[in-house]
Amino acid sequence: MGVGVVWFKRDLRVADHAPLRQACDDGPVVCLYVVEPGLWAQADHDPAHLDFVAGCLADLDDALRARGNRLLIRTGRVRDVLADLRARGLLDRLYSHEETGTAWTFARDKAVARWCAAQGVPWTERPASGVQRPHPERDGWARRWDRRLHRPPVPAPAHVAAPTWPAGLVFEPIPSPRTVGLAPSRRTEAQPGGRVAGLALVDSFLAARGVDYRRGMSSPVRAWTEGSRLSPYLAWGALSAREVVHATRARADAVRDAVACGDAVDAGWLASLEAFEARLRWRDHFTQKLEDDPSIEHSNLSPAVDGLRVETTDRWTERKHAAFAAWRDGRTGYPMVDACMRCLDRTGWINFRMRAMLVSFATYDLWLHWRPVALELARRFVDFDPGIHYPQVQMQAGTTGINALRIYDPVKQQVDHDPDGVFVRHWVPELARVPLHLLHRPHRMDPSTQVTAGCRVGEHYPSPIVDHALAAAVAARRLDAVRATAEARDQARAIHHRHGSRRGPRRR
Ligand SMILES: Cc1cc2nc3c(=O)[nH]c(=O)nc-3n(C[C@H](O)[C@H](O)[C@H](O)COP(=O)(O)OP(=O)(O)OC[C@H]3O[C@@H](n4cnc5c(N)ncnc54)[C@H](O)[C@@H]3O)c2cc1C
């Protein structure tokens, strides 16, 4: 019968886990998680990610123990770990989900595939979510996504038969940043990892928090409770998108039944649930781009914009370095940008609109290349998911060639989305006593107001490091000039054919 190894990666759960289910049907199973020092040393990884993963591994181990097995954690290169298991008679077949990751994980998977082929170990990879591999063409993508996500989630196996564990086999403890030589995480207010926490969020969002989702998600004040906050649980696979889609559809059915019976139910629910399900589809829409074109991690999707911004940081001028440092450290003189960067440093999360604004400010106002910006944000987002992250950063930086330029005015964002100054005062405490009507432009305080507010401009809080209106106009002109060429338009058509969305929001 032989032993199957289920290699857990970004799918840290036992429910809706087709590879685990298949391995259980085939015989005894080793449930393996490999802590890869090489992965955790990558510039887009952060100790906060490993803390989150640790919470997920603890819940995964509990779930496996409840099913008669346990999680085997090993530190090292995956091929070495697999070779060791094979030598101990613990590996005859390998199972995992397909992963749309970075160039590093892709190269590692290819090396594992070569090793498996050389050893005669069959490796079964099952699709993760709605990302399609191989992907024939964009036309019909959404229909195929719907079909796949419509299938019921794979039930968790009732029992996961363990092999006979050989004497001397080491079960390593749940890893921490120190395991891979990293400093403790700075994100002291990050969401806790684990499926139990993720399931609780699904319940509270669908039962109550999500009723005004569409309005709440744009605000950095309201999105903390009115957005689902499921992103890290989906990114690291404590929950599957299919599980969440099915829970959302069940809730929508319950709302419709309640309406039909004349029960009191908030009219906003159906539109909120529809908007939420659309976001779940967007996850895969973006991830499909990276799956189809892994170069999106490193290179401009539109070659027309190559060379416009300087990527290599050792070719940056002093001013560029200073601008990047001010953005990174939350000292740009634009309170909304600074509040978001400082908030991310501690919590590892901010809502979509503010993420877009941060990229817009760095890449248009400061004219920085999106690569270093993407890496900094990847480290800050506990939900870092390469398939969403790199295509989104490029879209917000105006380098896809197919999306309209969206340049966010950080002052307008503050006025519109933090009208009472709650968010900015919390994260930029030196502005706590600045009068509300000047909070979005503290540099306009006169000297006596600066004294009353206890905030001297230039000493406690900087003047704006750039004039937004001017910088944004220059950036737009530069990009528009390139995008208007016949060559760029030809390229854009090809990019749209390969990656562009084919339909608007789903209608029920
Ligand atoms: C520059 C930039 C980088 C981003 N990087 C990431 C990332 O690394 N990981 C990540 O999970 N999200 C990323 N996003 C998308 C989005 O901002 C987050 O998914 C969302 O803010 C998470 O909060 P939530 O779980 O409450 O989302 P909700 O609004 O409740 O959405 C539910 C889920 O849908 C998915 N989703 C939501 N919005 C988007 C979107 N615009 N595109 C694709 N999927 C979406 C996420 O999985 C999310 O958890 C990025 C957005 C931008 C602008």
The ligand as a Gaussian input file, in Angstrom:
#p B3LYP/6-31G(d) Opt

LIG

0 1
 C       -1.359000      47.273000      -3.655000
 C       -2.248000      46.186000      -3.112000
 C       -1.690000      45.016000      -2.640000
 C       -2.510000      44.002000      -2.132000
 N       -1.918000      42.860000      -1.643000
 C       -2.692000      41.882000      -1.136000
 C       -2.105000      40.698000      -0.608000
 O       -0.883000      40.511000      -0.623000
 N       -2.931000      39.745000      -0.083000
 C       -4.303000      39.913000      -0.063000
 O       -5.008000      39.026000       0.436000
 N       -4.875000      41.007000      -0.583000
 C       -4.128000      42.006000      -1.110000
 N       -4.728000      43.126000      -1.626000
 C       -6.185000      43.135000      -1.818000
 C       -7.055000      43.718000      -0.680000
 O       -6.603000      44.986000      -0.312000
 C       -7.110000      42.821000       0.545000
 O       -7.443000      41.501000       0.158000
 C       -8.198000      43.266000       1.511000
 O       -7.977000      44.591000       1.908000
 C       -8.187000      42.337000       2.724000
 O       -9.157000      42.703000       3.663000
 P      -10.464000      41.806000       3.894000
 O      -10.082000      40.387000       4.102000
 O      -11.296000      42.468000       4.937000
 O      -11.135000      41.936000       2.465000
 P      -12.644000      41.818000       1.977000
 O      -13.011000      43.117000       1.366000
 O      -13.539000      41.300000       3.039000
 O      -12.531000      40.773000       0.777000
 C      -12.626000      39.356000       0.965000
 C      -11.444000      38.671000       0.327000
 O      -11.438000      38.900000      -1.078000
 C      -10.096000      39.050000      -1.556000
 N       -9.950000      40.416000      -2.066000
 C      -10.494000      41.546000      -1.580000
 N      -10.183000      42.596000      -2.345000
 C       -9.420000      42.125000      -3.340000
 C       -8.786000      42.732000      -4.458000
 N       -8.906000      44.028000      -4.698000
 N       -8.058000      41.953000      -5.284000
 C       -7.933000      40.637000      -5.077000
 N       -8.523000      40.005000      -4.022000
 C       -9.257000      40.738000      -3.174000
 C       -9.183000      38.823000      -0.338000
 O       -8.843000      37.462000      -0.290000
 C      -10.104000      39.183000       0.816000
 O       -9.756000      38.575000       2.027000
 C       -3.924000      44.165000      -2.131000
 C       -4.472000      45.352000      -2.615000
 C       -3.648000      46.349000      -3.105000
 C       -4.261000      47.620000      -3.606000

